[in-house]
Amino acid sequence: MKKRDLNQIKKILTQQLSEFLSRADCSLDGVGESNENLSDVLDRAALIAERNFSHHLCSREKLLIRKIERSLQDIENGTYGRCQHCEEDISVKRLKARPTARYCIDCKTQLETMERLTGIETN
């Protein structure tokens, strides 16, 4: 990978990380908590649904932050851009579209096919 491409991807990753970290705290403290006694079933259901959705979003953000940090660490270690399965270079086009990619498109397609067939998710 060219140094220019690597620097561009590093800049994208750094910007994404900054955006996630600058957002509101994702601690979920107080999410969906209420001092009110919600006797209405629909109000309680809406509150539970809101809390579950917030938990889901928070979990996804934390996962993406870890992926970004891992990719930035791989750049520093000089291992960024190599497929974890076949160890070939991941295309620059793919990395620019998805900077946290860990697999080349062929290997990722194979993994997704296996996930659909077995129901077992691989990361």
N, C-alpha and C positions, 0 to 999 in steps of 0.2 A: 504494500500500500504506500502511496506517495505521502510524503511528510505533510504536504498541503491538505490532502484529504483527511489525514489523521487529525490535524489541528482543527479542521472545520468540524469534524465529528465531535472532538473533545469540547469545542465551543458549544455545540448543540446540547451535549450531555450536561455541561456545566450550567447552561441557561435553564434547562429543564429541572435540574436539581434545585437551583435557586428559586424557581417558581413554586415548586412543591413545598420547599422549606419556608417560604415567605407567606404562604397561605395560613389561614387560621389553624390553630393547634388542633391536631387530630386525636386528642386524648379521649374523646367521647365522654368526658366527665359532664354530667348533667344532661346528656342527650336523652331526650324523651322522658326525663324525670319531671314530675309535677307534684306540687304540694296539694293540688286539688284532688278531691276524692271523685274520681270519674266513675259515676255509677252507670252511665250510658255505655252499653256494649260497643256501639259503633265508635264512640270517642276513644275507648280503651284500645279497640282494634286499630284505629288510625294511629294512635300513639305507639303501639307496638310495631306497626308497619314502618313508621317513620324511624324508630330506633334501629330496627333491623337494616333498613336501607342505609342509614348513616354508618352503622358498623361495617356494612359491605363496602361502602365507598372508602372508608378509612383504611380497611384492610388492603384494598386494591392500591391505594396511594402508598401505603407503607411498603408493599411488595415492589412497586415501581421504583421507589426511592432506593431500595436495596439493589435492584437490578442496575440502576444508574450508577450507584456507588461502586458496584462490582465492575462495571464496564470501565469506569474511570480508573480503577485500580489496575485492570488489565492493560490499559493504555500505558500507565506508569511502569508496569512490569514488562512491557513489550510483547504481551501475549494476545492483545486485542485483535479481533478480526479473523481468528482461526476457529473453524468449526470444531465443536467439542466431540463430534462423532467421527468424522472422517479425517479431521486435522488439516483439511485443505483451506485455502483462503476463502473467506466469505466475500462476495462481491461488494465493491464500494457502493454500488447502486442500492443494494439491500441494506447495507449499514447506514446509509444516509436516510433511507426511508424508515428504518427501525434500528436506531443506534444501539439498542440493548440486545440485538440478535446474538444468539449463542451458536446457531447452526446455519449452515448454508441452506439454500432453498430446497435442494434435493433431499437432504437429510431431514429437514423440518417437515417436508411433505410426507416422507416415510414415517416419521414419528407420529404425525397427526393421523395418518391412516391406521397405524397400530393402536393409537388411543381410541379411535372410533370402533375398531374391531374388538378390542379387549375391554374397553371401558376404564382402563388404567391410565391415569394422566402421568406424563413424564415432563419434567421441567428441564 
